[in-house]
């Protein structure tokens, strides 16, 4: 969820730009606010997990991330949206290290530890190609539809290509 949010917001950027009426140049702030706070506060998030407990920081990060997401989704202005994205990055930096450390502690002396890390890694790795596939398909559909409509033809009526078997 935390890693996926870094790029998935790109899908919503055009509609957010239209609704909140900010410039194309200002789009970068929505991405940067999240990425900068997330990346810069990861070490602090891990240390807070060590100090106050991994479970507490995981729950606090999860609730804070969800709350910041709701604020961002309901943002009435560009500045509120950027602030909500920065808040999401902050709580994501609290959530991410706690999730991995909980996995490490839960399977500390277990023979299932390699399997648990394998599943964790597989889910994280599978999210990126799946997301990239859907983002590129959506962008291609919009481009194709806009091009055909601009030339007087009807919108795209062909079905989407099948999802690759590796996903």
HURA-V303530 format. One line per field, one symbol per residue. ss: DSSP state (H for helix, E for strand, - for the rest). A space follows every 10 residues. Layout:
ss=???
This chain:
ss=-HHHHHHHHH HHHHHHHHHH ---HHHHHHH HHHHHHHHHH HHHHHHHHHH HH-HHHHHHH HHHHHHHHHH HHH----HHH HHHHHHHHHH HHHHHHHHHH HHHHHH---- --HHHHHHHH HHHHHHHHHH HHHHHHHHHH HHHHHHHHHH ---------- -------
